[in-house]
């Protein structure tokens, strides 16, 4: 999903996919009725130069969940990976995913470690994640980036709900996790995703986008209700990064 992205960030995000060491992919982009004229020009140029790039231009603003769904409607691959419009994939991200799947085709969901890119372009705050941990996942979306999901599994169980915009990825995973087995979830212990820090990104702080906490609470409350869990969702902290 793309919407009025910084020109440099958008180009770097797309190029990080096109420069992957594993070449057999399709890059599906949904422009969510961007008001910036350069967005359409950039996307059309990439489409003209690389047949793997597929773009849909939405006529009305639908926000993140609807834009993500529009991009997914373009996808024909067996697996889907998610990339924000201003972040960067490590050049071997798709290679490591395919390497993992070649060893075990029963895997339905893959996640990797990640770090952040500060405004100087420096890699900071690496997150070396544990393997699958349900208790941790029900406290935070620690899978976050980079996540790859089997397309059939995503189509059958996944949900991107506008009511959970701001926490749509966690909400989607909360619908999928109860329907797959623990041994179908795999952690690649490598940093394959660089999450960009800027003033409008939740990489800076959860509270940067005011709807995130409310959307997260709704997603988790709905998970508890749907799975008959007698639990109460409580916000315990907000984390902010010092960029000085």
QUIUR-V56370 format. One record per residue. N is the residue number from 1. RES is the residue in one small letter. PHI is phi in degrees with one decimal (999 if undefined). Layout:
# QUIUR-V56370
n->N res->RES phi->PHI
n->N res->RES phi->PHI
This chain:
# QUIUR-V56370
n->1 res->x phi->999
n->2 res->x phi->-126.1
n->3 res->x phi->-155.7
n->4 res->x phi->48.0
n->5 res->x phi->-70.8
n->6 res->x phi->-51.3
n->7 res->x phi->-56.5
n->8 res->x phi->-65.3
n->9 res->x phi->-61.1
n->10 res->x phi->-63.5
n->11 res->x phi->-61.9
n->12 res->x phi->-67.1
n->13 res->x phi->-62.9
n->14 res->x phi->-64.6
n->15 res->x phi->-64.8
n->16 res->x phi->-66.5
n->17 res->x phi->-82.6
n->18 res->x phi->-65.8
n->19 res->x phi->-94.6
n->20 res->x phi->-61.1
n->21 res->x phi->-69.8
n->22 res->x phi->-97.2
n->23 res->x phi->-94.2
n->24 res->x phi->-91.7
n->25 res->x phi->-147.4
n->26 res->x phi->-125.7
n->27 res->x phi->-101.6
n->28 res->x phi->-102.1
n->29 res->x phi->-120.4
n->30 res->x phi->-117.4
n->31 res->x phi->-86.0
n->32 res->x phi->-90.2
n->33 res->x phi->53.2
n->34 res->x phi->-58.1
n->35 res->x phi->-87.5
n->36 res->x phi->-79.8
n->37 res->x phi->-65.1
n->38 res->x phi->-69.4
n->39 res->x phi->-60.0
n->40 res->x phi->-61.5
n->41 res->x phi->-63.5
n->42 res->x phi->-62.5
n->43 res->x phi->-66.1
n->44 res->x phi->-63.0
n->45 res->x phi->-65.5
n->46 res->x phi->-65.4
n->47 res->x phi->-62.1
n->48 res->x phi->-65.3
n->49 res->x phi->-93.8
n->50 res->x phi->-149.6
n->51 res->x phi->-69.1
n->52 res->x phi->-79.2
n->53 res->x phi->-90.6
n->54 res->x phi->-124.1
n->55 res->x phi->-131.0
n->56 res->x phi->-120.9
n->57 res->x phi->-103.4
n->58 res->x phi->-70.7
n->59 res->x phi->-85.6
n->60 res->x phi->-130.2
n->61 res->x phi->-70.1
n->62 res->x phi->-114.7
n->63 res->x phi->72.9
n->64 res->x phi->-61.0
n->65 res->x phi->-66.2
n->66 res->x phi->-68.1
n->67 res->x phi->-66.5
n->68 res->x phi->-63.0
n->69 res->x phi->-61.9
n->70 res->x phi->-61.7
n->71 res->x phi->-66.2
n->72 res->x phi->-63.8
n->73 res->x phi->-66.6
n->74 res->x phi->-88.9
n->75 res->x phi->-88.4
n->76 res->x phi->-119.2
n->77 res->x phi->-67.6
n->78 res->x phi->-77.0
n->79 res->x phi->-135.6
n->80 res->x phi->-123.7
n->81 res->x phi->-110.0
n->82 res->x phi->-112.0
n->83 res->x phi->-132.5
n->84 res->x phi->-73.6
n->85 res->x phi->-71.3
n->86 res->x phi->-128.0
n->87 res->x phi->-107.0
n->88 res->x phi->-135.3
n->89 res->x phi->-88.1
n->90 res->x phi->-63.0
n->91 res->x phi->-61.8
n->92 res->x phi->-105.7
n->93 res->x phi->-59.2
n->94 res->x phi->-69.3
n->95 res->x phi->-59.5
n->96 res->x phi->-66.6
n->97 res->x phi->-65.4
n->98 res->x phi->-65.4
n->99 res->x phi->-58.4
n->100 res->x phi->-65.5
n->101 res->x phi->-68.3
n->102 res->x phi->-65.4
n->103 res->x phi->-85.2
n->104 res->x phi->-155.2
n->105 res->x phi->-78.3
n->106 res->x phi->-83.0
n->107 res->x phi->-66.8
n->108 res->x phi->-106.2
n->109 res->x phi->-144.8
n->110 res->x phi->-123.7
n->111 res->x phi->-137.4
n->112 res->x phi->-124.5
n->113 res->x phi->-75.8
n->114 res->x phi->-152.0
n->115 res->x phi->-140.2
n->116 res->x phi->-126.3
n->117 res->x phi->-108.9
n->118 res->x phi->-82.3
n->119 res->x phi->-70.7
n->120 res->x phi->-93.1
n->121 res->x phi->80.8
n->122 res->x phi->-90.5
n->123 res->x phi->-82.0
n->124 res->x phi->-136.9
n->125 res->x phi->48.7
n->126 res->x phi->-64.0
n->127 res->x phi->-117.3
n->128 res->x phi->-92.6
n->129 res->x phi->-85.7
n->130 res->x phi->-76.1
n->131 res->x phi->-66.4
n->132 res->x phi->-54.0
n->133 res->x phi->-142.3
n->134 res->x phi->-62.1
n->135 res->x phi->-61.7
n->136 res->x phi->-65.9
n->137 res->x phi->-63.4
n->138 res->x phi->-79.1
n->139 res->x phi->-102.6
n->140 res->x phi->-164.4
n->141 res->x phi->-81.4
n->142 res->x phi->-74.9
n->143 res->x phi->-66.2
n->144 res->x phi->40.9
n->145 res->x phi->-126.7
n->146 res->x phi->-100.2
n->147 res->x phi->-113.3
n->148 res->x phi->-126.7
n->149 res->x phi->-127.7
n->150 res->x phi->-57.2
n->151 res->x phi->-63.0
n->152 res->x phi->-61.9
n->153 res->x phi->-65.2
n->154 res->x phi->-63.1
n->155 res->x phi->-63.8
n->156 res->x phi->-80.1
n->157 res->x phi->-117.6
n->158 res->x phi->-70.0
n->159 res->x phi->-146.1
n->160 res->x phi->-110.8
n->161 res->x phi->-105.2
n->162 res->x phi->-58.6
n->163 res->x phi->-66.0
n->164 res->x phi->-113.0
n->165 res->x phi->-55.0
n->166 res->x phi->106.7
n->167 res->x phi->-135.5
n->168 res->x phi->-64.2
n->169 res->x phi->-69.8
n->170 res->x phi->-64.5
n->171 res->x phi->-58.6
n->172 res->x phi->-59.5
n->173 res->x phi->-66.5
n->174 res->x phi->-65.1
n->175 res->x phi->-82.7
n->176 res->x phi->-85.8
n->177 res->x phi->-51.8
n->178 res->x phi->-66.2
n->179 res->x phi->-105.8
n->180 res->x phi->-130.3
n->181 res->x phi->-90.5
n->182 res->x phi->-59.1
n->183 res->x phi->-76.4
n->184 res->x phi->-98.9
n->185 res->x phi->-111.7
n->186 res->x phi->-131.5
n->187 res->x phi->-104.9
n->188 res->x phi->-91.9
n->189 res->x phi->-81.7
n->190 res->x phi->-138.0
n->191 res->x phi->-78.9
n->192 res->x phi->-112.8
n->193 res->x phi->-143.6
n->194 res->x phi->-116.6
n->195 res->x phi->-91.6
n->196 res->x phi->-79.0
n->197 res->x phi->-93.9
n->198 res->x phi->-153.8
n->199 res->x phi->-62.7
n->200 res->x phi->-103.7
n->201 res->x phi->-106.2
n->202 res->x phi->-73.4
n->203 res->x phi->-64.9
n->204 res->x phi->-75.3
n->205 res->x phi->-167.3
n->206 res->x phi->-56.8
n->207 res->x phi->-75.4
n->208 res->x phi->-58.6
n->209 res->x phi->-106.0
n->210 res->x phi->-62.4
n->211 res->x phi->-85.9
n->212 res->x phi->-63.1
n->213 res->x phi->-65.1
n->214 res->x phi->-64.4
n->215 res->x phi->-67.2
n->216 res->x phi->-63.5
n->217 res->x phi->-62.4
n->218 res->x phi->-63.0
n->219 res->x phi->-59.1
n->220 res->x phi->-73.7
n->221 res->x phi->-61.9
n->222 res->x phi->-65.4
n->223 res->x phi->-61.2
n->224 res->x phi->-61.7
n->225 res->x phi->-65.3
n->226 res->x phi->-67.3
n->227 res->x phi->-111.3
n->228 res->x phi->54.1
n->229 res->x phi->-98.8
n->230 res->x phi->-86.0
n->231 res->x phi->-141.4
n->232 res->x phi->-118.4
n->233 res->x phi->-88.3
n->234 res->x phi->-129.7
n->235 res->x phi->-76.9
n->236 res->x phi->-103.9
n->237 res->x phi->-166.7
n->238 res->x phi->-118.7
n->239 res->x phi->-114.5
n->240 res->x phi->-125.6
n->241 res->x phi->-98.0
n->242 res->x phi->-85.9
n->243 res->x phi->-99.5
n->244 res->x phi->-71.6
